[in-house]
């Protein structure tokens, strides 16, 4: 069978297998560790046979921090496993084996072994796929595993690693209120549930409340706790990036990922890299090599870019979907406006569970218009609802049936200057854009 046909067969089989995993547990998300521990034990406890692991939790910036750390480690010629979620286009993006995205037939085989071990018992989708990832990580040689929590921390399926090499905490804010609640102190304690005895913890800047809770939780585990802007700092100076802690002052290149918030994410990754004994030269190289799609990404190829080509409009994409992320995105857009003024047009779709008013607050006075769209195959806010919220923030509004029609509409606006178009509000929407 030709390879292309085999590839299509593997893709269809993987989609079927993933759909079947959804049926193993009545709840899509059900936070506890008993089920995955049971299955991992039957699989020979692969979570105890992993390379040195960096475990990362938080609300915003986890993926970017992981991308930076991976790039730095690979610049030192280390073989790196990576586990992230969700994916943008293909599920296989979630699992990187020794630097390579897992192949579909390999993942299928691992999922089959997990299902056999599970014997039809309740097991959530994330638990099953995490167990499969641990199997693959344990059986493929690598120097480092970078592991992202899925949701929360304490009862997240990834929290079965007894002694990671280091722990990273990105900025903690409100998100997933239906599972984590709206008490920021409780959310912080849940994220800190991944802390382990004597394992060093590095944190991005936090609110005073969150910082105090994280420090207290670290003390309970007799773990060192270092937080940005107190124990180490990162800042831009004279066209470069400076990292400073009690032991070093590094002059580094500006990160390849755009935005002031990426300076913060890079700083957390640098602190983690240094505790892993990654060399300064590799850290510098990694900052320039890093790639992470749908994070203030300029879209220059594909069908959407073809639409904007003749109009002179800029097309940007970001998957941020909560108020904290919106502030970071808006800050970068404001900087672009200062350097090169263009009308900012938002093309926005958001899940019904997200804080759309809080998200759009960040763009009040900055975005001139919002084009609301639904997110295909997901429970998203109705465009009319997004439009009402945007009108309350002094934006003109309209709607479109999909992202392609929205881009056409934005390019056809009667404006003095071609617009700067930002597609935002959801990682699922970002994935659909990248698929185009």
C-alpha positions as CSV (number, residue, x, y, z in Angstrom):
1,X,0.0,0.0,0.0
2,X,1.5,3.4,-0.9
3,X,2.6,5.4,2.0
4,X,0.1,8.2,1.5
5,X,-2.7,5.7,1.6
6,X,-1.3,4.1,4.7
7,X,-1.0,7.5,6.3
8,X,-4.7,8.3,5.6
9,X,-5.6,4.9,7.0
10,X,-3.6,5.6,10.2
11,X,-5.2,9.0,10.6
12,X,-8.7,7.6,10.3
13,X,-7.9,4.7,12.7
14,X,-6.4,7.1,15.2
15,X,-9.5,9.4,15.1
16,X,-11.7,6.3,15.7
17,X,-9.5,5.2,18.6
18,X,-9.6,8.6,20.2
19,X,-13.4,8.8,19.8
20,X,-13.7,5.4,21.5
21,X,-11.6,6.7,24.4
22,X,-14.2,9.4,24.9
23,X,-16.7,6.7,25.7
24,X,-14.7,5.1,28.5
25,X,-15.9,7.6,31.1
26,X,-19.2,9.5,31.4
27,X,-17.4,12.8,32.3
28,X,-15.1,14.5,29.9
29,X,-13.2,15.9,32.9
30,X,-13.2,14.2,36.3
31,X,-10.2,15.2,38.4
32,X,-8.7,12.4,40.5
33,X,-5.6,10.1,40.3
34,X,-7.0,6.7,41.2
35,X,-8.0,5.6,37.7
36,X,-4.7,6.5,36.0
37,X,-2.7,5.0,38.9
38,X,-4.6,1.7,38.5
39,X,-3.9,1.6,34.7
40,X,-0.3,2.6,35.0
41,X,0.3,-0.1,37.6
42,X,-1.0,-2.7,35.2
43,X,1.3,-1.2,32.5
44,X,4.4,-1.7,34.8
45,X,4.4,1.9,36.2
46,X,6.1,3.6,33.2
47,X,5.9,6.9,35.0
48,X,8.8,5.7,37.2
49,X,11.0,5.0,34.2
50,X,11.2,8.4,32.7
51,X,14.2,10.7,32.0
52,X,14.6,13.8,34.3
53,X,11.3,15.6,34.2
54,X,10.3,19.3,34.4
55,X,6.7,19.6,35.5
56,X,4.9,22.8,34.6
57,X,1.6,24.2,35.8
58,X,-0.2,27.5,35.7
59,X,-2.9,29.4,33.8
60,X,-1.2,31.3,31.0
61,X,2.2,30.9,29.3
62,X,2.7,27.2,30.0
63,X,3.1,26.3,26.3
64,X,5.4,29.2,25.5
65,X,7.6,28.4,28.5
66,X,7.8,24.8,27.4
67,X,8.7,25.8,23.8
68,X,11.5,28.0,25.1
69,X,12.8,25.3,27.4
70,X,12.7,22.7,24.7
71,X,14.5,25.0,22.3
72,X,17.2,25.6,24.9
73,X,17.7,22.0,25.7
74,X,17.8,21.0,22.0
75,X,20.4,23.7,21.4
76,X,22.6,21.7,23.8
77,X,21.9,18.6,21.7
78,X,19.7,17.0,24.3
79,X,17.0,14.6,23.2
80,X,13.7,16.0,24.6
81,X,10.3,14.4,25.2
82,X,7.4,16.9,25.4
83,X,3.8,16.5,26.6
84,X,1.4,19.4,26.0
85,X,-2.4,19.9,25.5
86,X,-4.6,20.8,23.8
87,X,-3.4,20.3,20.2
88,X,-4.1,22.8,17.5
89,X,-4.6,20.7,14.3
90,X,-3.5,17.1,14.9
91,X,-3.7,15.2,18.2
92,X,-0.1,13.9,17.6
93,X,1.2,17.4,18.4
94,X,0.6,16.6,22.1
95,X,3.4,14.0,22.2
96,X,7.0,14.7,21.1
97,X,9.3,11.7,21.4
98,X,13.0,12.6,21.6
99,X,12.4,15.7,19.5
100,X,10.0,14.2,16.9
101,X,6.2,14.4,16.9
102,X,4.8,10.9,17.6
103,X,3.7,9.0,14.5
104,X,0.1,7.9,14.4
105,X,0.7,4.2,14.2
106,X,3.0,4.3,17.2
107,X,0.4,6.2,19.2
108,X,-2.3,3.8,18.1
109,X,-0.3,0.9,19.4
110,X,0.2,2.6,22.8
111,X,-3.5,3.5,23.1
112,X,-4.3,-0.2,22.4
113,X,-2.1,-1.3,25.2
114,X,-3.7,1.2,27.6
115,X,-7.2,0.0,26.6
116,X,-6.2,-3.6,27.2
117,X,-4.8,-2.7,30.7
118,X,-7.9,-0.7,31.5
119,X,-10.2,-3.7,30.8
120,X,-13.2,-1.5,30.0
121,X,-13.3,0.3,33.4
122,X,-13.9,4.1,33.7
123,X,-11.0,6.1,32.4
124,X,-11.2,9.7,31.2
125,X,-9.9,10.7,27.8
126,X,-7.0,12.7,29.2
127,X,-6.1,9.9,31.6
128,X,-6.0,7.4,28.8
129,X,-3.9,9.5,26.5
130,X,-1.6,10.5,29.3
131,X,-1.0,6.9,30.2
132,X,-0.2,6.2,26.5
133,X,2.3,9.1,26.5
134,X,4.0,7.8,29.6
135,X,4.3,4.4,28.0
136,X,6.0,5.9,24.9
137,X,8.2,8.2,27.0
138,X,9.4,5.3,29.1
139,X,10.3,3.2,26.0
140,X,12.1,5.9,24.0
141,X,15.5,7.1,25.1
142,X,15.7,10.8,25.9
143,X,17.6,13.2,28.1
144,X,14.7,15.3,29.4
145,X,10.9,15.3,29.6
146,X,8.9,18.5,29.7
147,X,5.5,17.7,31.1
148,X,2.5,20.1,31.1
149,X,-0.4,19.7,33.4
150,X,-3.8,19.4,31.7
151,X,-6.0,21.1,34.2
152,X,-5.2,22.3,37.8
153,X,-2.4,20.3,39.3
154,X,-3.1,18.2,42.4
155,X,-5.5,15.8,40.7
156,X,-4.3,16.2,37.2
157,X,-3.4,12.9,35.4
158,X,0.2,14.1,34.9
159,X,0.7,14.4,38.7
160,X,2.0,10.9,39.2
161,X,5.7,11.7,38.9
162,X,7.3,11.1,42.3
163,X,10.4,13.2,41.9
164,X,10.7,15.6,39.0
165,X,14.0,17.5,38.4
166,X,12.3,20.9,38.7
167,X,8.9,22.5,38.7
168,X,7.8,25.6,36.9
169,X,4.7,27.7,37.6
170,X,3.5,30.1,35.0
171,X,1.2,33.1,35.9
172,X,-1.9,31.9,37.8
173,X,-5.3,33.5,37.1
174,X,-8.9,32.6,36.8
175,X,-9.8,30.0,34.2
176,X,-11.8,26.8,33.9
177,X,-14.1,28.1,36.7
178,X,-16.4,25.2,36.1
179,X,-13.7,22.8,37.4
180,X,-11.4,24.9,39.5
181,X,-13.8,27.4,41.0
182,X,-13.5,31.2,41.3
183,X,-11.5,31.4,44.5
184,X,-8.0,32.4,43.4
185,X,-6.4,31.2,46.6
186,X,-7.9,27.7,46.1
187,X,-6.8,27.7,42.4
188,X,-3.2,28.5,43.5
189,X,-3.2,25.7,46.0
190,X,-4.5,23.2,43.4
191,X,-1.7,24.3,41.0
192,X,0.8,23.9,43.8
193,X,-0.4,20.3,44.2
194,X,2.4,19.3,41.8
195,X,5.1,20.4,44.4
196,X,7.2,17.5,45.6
197,X,9.6,17.2,48.6
198,X,12.9,18.9,48.0
199,X,12.2,19.6,44.3
200,X,13.1,23.2,43.3
201,X,10.2,25.4,42.2
202,X,10.5,28.4,39.9
203,X,7.6,30.8,39.3
204,X,6.7,33.5,37.0
205,X,5.5,36.8,38.6
206,X,2.3,36.3,40.6
207,X,-0.1,38.5,42.5
208,X,0.8,38.9,46.2
209,X,-1.8,36.4,47.3
210,X,-0.8,33.7,44.8
211,X,2.9,34.3,45.5
212,X,2.4,33.9,49.2
213,X,0.4,30.7,48.8
214,X,3.0,29.2,46.4
215,X,5.9,30.1,48.8
216,X,4.0,28.5,51.7
217,X,3.2,25.3,49.8
218,X,6.9,25.0,48.8
219,X,7.9,25.4,52.5
220,X,5.6,22.5,53.4
221,X,7.6,20.3,50.9
222,X,11.0,21.7,52.1
223,X,11.4,22.8,48.5
224,X,13.4,25.9,47.4
225,X,11.1,28.5,45.9
226,X,12.3,31.3,43.5
227,X,9.9,33.8,42.0
228,X,10.6,36.2,39.1
229,X,11.1,39.9,40.1
230,X,12.3,38.8,43.5
231,X,14.8,36.0,43.1
232,X,15.5,36.5,39.4
233,X,14.5,38.9,36.7
234,X,14.4,39.2,33.0
235,X,14.1,42.5,31.1
236,X,14.8,44.1,27.7
237,X,17.7,46.5,27.6
238,X,19.4,48.1,24.6
239,X,17.9,45.8,22.1
240,X,18.7,42.6,24.0
241,X,17.4,40.4,26.8
242,X,19.0,40.5,30.2
243,X,18.6,37.6,32.7
244,X,19.8,38.3,36.3
245,X,19.9,36.1,39.4
246,X,22.1,35.9,42.4
247,X,24.7,34.0,40.5
248,X,24.8,35.5,37.0
249,X,24.0,38.4,34.7
250,X,23.4,37.1,31.1
251,X,23.1,39.3,28.0
252,X,20.9,37.4,25.6
253,X,19.1,37.9,22.3
254,X,15.5,39.1,22.1
255,X,13.2,36.0,22.1
256,X,11.8,34.9,18.7
257,X,8.3,34.9,20.1
258,X,6.6,38.3,20.1
259,X,5.2,40.2,23.0
260,X,6.3,41.6,26.4
261,X,4.7,38.5,28.0
262,X,7.1,36.3,26.1
263,X,10.0,38.1,27.9
264,X,8.4,36.8,31.1
265,X,7.9,33.3,29.7
266,X,11.5,33.2,28.5
267,X,12.7,34.3,31.9
268,X,11.0,31.4,33.6
269,X,12.4,29.0,31.0
270,X,15.9,30.4,31.5
271,X,15.7,29.9,35.3
272,X,14.6,26.3,34.7
273,X,17.3,25.7,32.1
274,X,20.0,27.0,34.4
275,X,18.9,24.6,37.2
276,X,19.2,21.8,34.6
277,X,22.8,22.9,33.8
278,X,22.0,24.0,30.3
279,X,24.8,26.2,29.1
280,X,24.4,29.9,28.5
281,X,25.3,29.5,24.8
282,X,22.5,27.0,24.4
283,X,20.0,29.3,26.2
284,X,20.9,32.1,23.8
285,X,20.5,29.9,20.8
286,X,17.2,28.5,22.0
287,X,15.8,32.0,22.4
288,X,16.3,32.6,18.7
289,X,15.2,29.1,17.5
290,X,12.0,28.8,19.5
291,X,8.8,28.2,17.6
292,X,5.3,28.0,19.1
293,X,2.3,28.5,16.7
294,X,-0.8,30.6,17.4
295,X,1.0,32.9,19.8
296,X,1.0,36.3,18.2
297,X,1.7,34.6,14.9
298,X,1.7,36.5,11.7
299,X,-0.2,34.5,9.0
300,X,1.6,34.9,5.7
301,X,0.7,31.7,3.9
302,X,-2.5,29.7,3.2
303,X,-6.0,30.6,2.0
304,X,-6.5,33.4,4.6
305,X,-3.3,35.1,3.7
306,X,-4.3,34.9,0.1
307,X,-7.4,36.9,0.9
308,X,-5.4,39.7,2.7
309,X,-2.6,39.9,0.1
310,X,-4.3,42.3,-2.3
311,X,-5.8,44.5,0.4
312,X,-2.6,45.2,2.3
313,X,-4.1,44.1,5.6
314,X,-2.0,42.4,8.3
315,X,-3.2,39.1,9.6
316,X,-2.4,37.9,13.1
317,X,-3.4,34.9,15.2
318,X,-3.4,34.2,18.9
319,X,-5.1,31.4,20.8
320,X,-5.3,33.2,24.1
321,X,-8.8,32.9,25.6
322,X,-8.9,34.5,29.1
323,X,-8.6,38.0,30.5
324,X,-5.0,37.6,31.5
325,X,-4.0,36.4,28.0
326,X,-6.1,39.2,26.4
327,X,-4.1,41.8,28.4
328,X,-0.9,40.4,27.1
329,X,-2.1,40.3,23.5
330,X,-3.6,43.8,23.7
331,X,-0.3,45.1,25.1
332,X,1.5,43.9,22.0
333,X,-1.2,45.2,19.7
334,X,-0.9,48.6,21.4
335,X,2.9,48.6,20.8
336,X,2.4,47.8,17.1
337,X,-0.2,50.7,17.0
338,X,2.5,53.1,18.4
339,X,5.1,52.0,15.8
340,X,2.7,51.7,12.8
341,X,-0.8,52.9,13.3
342,X,-3.5,50.7,11.7
343,X,-7.2,50.1,12.6
344,X,-7.4,46.9,14.7
345,X,-10.2,44.6,13.7
346,X,-10.8,41.5,15.9
347,X,-12.2,38.3,14.5
348,X,-13.4,36.5,17.6
349,X,-14.9,33.2,18.5
350,X,-15.0,32.0,22.1
351,X,-16.3,29.0,24.0
352,X,-19.4,29.5,26.0
353,X,-17.6,28.6,29.2
354,X,-15.1,31.5,28.8
355,X,-15.2,35.0,30.3
356,X,-15.9,37.0,27.1
357,X,-16.5,40.3,28.8
358,X,-13.2,40.1,30.7
359,X,-11.4,39.1,27.5
360,X,-12.8,42.0,25.5
361,X,-12.2,44.5,28.3
362,X,-8.5,44.5,27.3
363,X,-9.3,45.7,23.8
364,X,-11.6,48.6,24.8
365,X,-10.3,51.8,23.1
366,X,-7.8,49.7,21.1
367,X,-9.9,47.7,18.7
368,X,-12.2,49.6,16.3
369,X,-14.3,46.7,15.3
370,X,-15.2,43.1,16.2
371,X,-16.4,40.4,13.7
372,X,-18.0,37.6,15.7
373,X,-17.9,34.0,14.5
374,X,-19.0,30.6,15.8
375,X,-16.4,27.9,16.4
376,X,-17.2,24.9,14.3
377,X,-17.9,21.7,16.3
378,X,-17.6,23.3,19.7
379,X,-20.0,24.9,22.2
380,X,-19.2,28.5,21.4
381,X,-20.9,31.8,22.3
382,X,-23.5,32.9,19.7
383,X,-22.1,35.7,17.5
384,X,-24.9,38.0,18.6
385,X,-23.8,37.6,22.2
386,X,-20.2,38.5,21.4
387,X,-21.5,41.5,19.4
388,X,-23.5,42.8,22.3
389,X,-20.5,42.5,24.6
390,X,-18.2,44.3,22.1
391,X,-20.8,47.1,21.6
392,X,-20.6,47.7,25.4
393,X,-16.8,48.3,24.9
394,X,-17.3,50.9,22.1
395,X,-16.5,48.6,19.2
396,X,-18.4,48.5,15.9
397,X,-19.6,45.0,15.3
398,X,-20.7,42.5,12.7
399,X,-20.8,38.7,12.3
400,X,-19.8,36.1,9.8
401,X,-20.5,32.4,9.4
402,X,-16.9,31.3,9.5
403,X,-13.3,32.7,9.7
404,X,-12.8,32.9,6.0
405,X,-15.9,35.0,5.5
406,X,-14.8,37.2,8.4
407,X,-11.4,37.8,6.9
408,X,-13.0,38.8,3.6
409,X,-15.3,41.1,5.4
410,X,-12.5,42.8,7.3
411,X,-10.5,43.3,4.2
412,X,-13.5,44.9,2.5
413,X,-14.1,47.5,5.2
414,X,-14.1,51.1,4.1
415,X,-11.0,52.3,6.0
416,X,-8.4,55.0,5.4
417,X,-5.6,52.5,6.1
418,X,-5.6,48.7,5.6
419,X,-6.5,47.1,8.9
420,X,-4.5,45.0,11.3
421,X,-6.7,41.9,11.7
422,X,-6.4,39.7,14.8
423,X,-8.1,36.3,15.0
424,X,-8.4,35.5,18.7
425,X,-10.4,34.1,21.6
426,X,-9.9,30.3,21.4
427,X,-7.2,27.7,20.8
428,X,-9.8,25.7,18.9
429,X,-10.4,28.6,16.6
430,X,-6.6,29.0,16.2
431,X,-6.3,25.4,15.3
432,X,-9.0,25.8,12.6
433,X,-7.1,28.8,11.2
434,X,-3.8,26.9,11.1
435,X,-5.6,24.0,9.3
436,X,-6.4,26.4,6.5
